[in-house]
Amino acid sequence: MRPLVPLFILSVGLMAAWQARSAEVAPRPVVEDVAKAIADNYYDAAKGAAVARDLRAEAAKGAYDRLTDPRDLATTLSERLRPLDHHFNVSWSAEPAPAPRPGPGPAPAAGPASPRVDPAKRANYGIRRVEILNGNLGYIDMRMFAHFPFGQPDAPARKAIEAALQTVANTDAVIIDLRDNGGGSPAMVGYLTSAFTPKGADIYNTFRHREGTLSEAPGDWYPTPRLDTPLYVLISGRTGSAAEALAYTLKNAKRAVIVGEASGGAANLGGPVPLASGFSVFVSGGSPVSPITKTNWEGDGVQPDVAVPAAGALDAARALALEAVLKTATGPAAQDVRWALEALRAEAAPPATKPLADYVGAYGAVEIVQVDGRLAMKRGRRPLTILLPLGGETFTVAGESSRRVVFERDAKGAVSAFEAIGYEGGGARFRRGTAPIG
């Protein structure tokens, strides 16, 4: 009997293809709708009119007549428009959902109760992961900037970012990862910026649109900004829009080190305009201007201070952060940071080691074993503790650089004992070949 899941997936795909074929469109009216939406809503009226005029001329010459499949028409129009503004995008859906008009203001209030899920809530308002990394570094992975209205302290998106900031409040440096963040709300940009910069600082973008201007400065300021904590922002070619705004503002205010690859270059603010026949077009209703640069990042993207491949940006930022913290850390804290940095470097470039078989054996209640080409400590029913080499006879505990294992050799060169130690000092020594007590 054939499995049901592949057949179900196939049927869904066939249904989608059937819907697209059954929804064939006349391209010229769609192009006219797109042109009108741009002419009516684009922040630069003259440019919007010019773009609309060119689209209408192309349609009149039959440039889009063959694109009767709505998916093909949407894709072609998006590719045609995107070089003019990185936010331009035409989409089609067999079951379009209502969409707000473009513009720099906040999103409209939610309508009546609906069985549809709240995608922002389901995505935890964009906050994918908050973690304390080795060496007491705070890490926040954000995948979108959820909107919230100022003046409402209990707004879910606001509470979510405040919880993330509180989690890293006692760390020595903070890393904000925007490598997979396509943007979102300017409110989140302003509020998150205010968590690391002085209140009232003249660093925020001003959006110009047809009706006037709107500042990205927050309506409420984060109450306890961390002004001296080393700050690092990770970006990539997938970083867009509001996520770029955060990186751009912090970079030009000289408040953060930007690490990774140039961002996507989508500076302008806007939203989707719903059209007939299931189409919509994203139109930029505002364009930012930085008080520092007097321009923005449209097209070029935000340029990193430290250019590294996006995949290696987190490790690069961790090393930079640990080096920065180490300059002022003292006592056991300095030892913790130093060990974290040494472990990070050893992980990137593993040192040569003596044969792992030298270390395998029983050490009282602890057994050193070899697992998948690495050493590990085994003790009773506890999970295995993986050991990574640091050089010589010293190993670090994988994922916990504040713990180390240092082996000893006897006069004949055989491994005879090891000591398990922590960055604060002290530890326990285990002799090889001894039997556990009891």
Helices and strands as residue ranges (DSSP letters): H 4-22, H 27-41, H 45-60, H 70-81, G 82-84, E 89-92, H 119-122, G 124-126, E 127-133, E 137-142, H 156-167, E 173-177, H 186-194, E 206-209, E 212-215, E 231-235, H 242-252, E 257-260, E 269-274, G 276-278, E 279-289, E 306-307, G 310-312, H 313-326, H 331-348, G 356-358, E 361-363, E 366-371, E 374-378, E 385-391, E 394-397, E 400-409, E 415-422, E 427-431
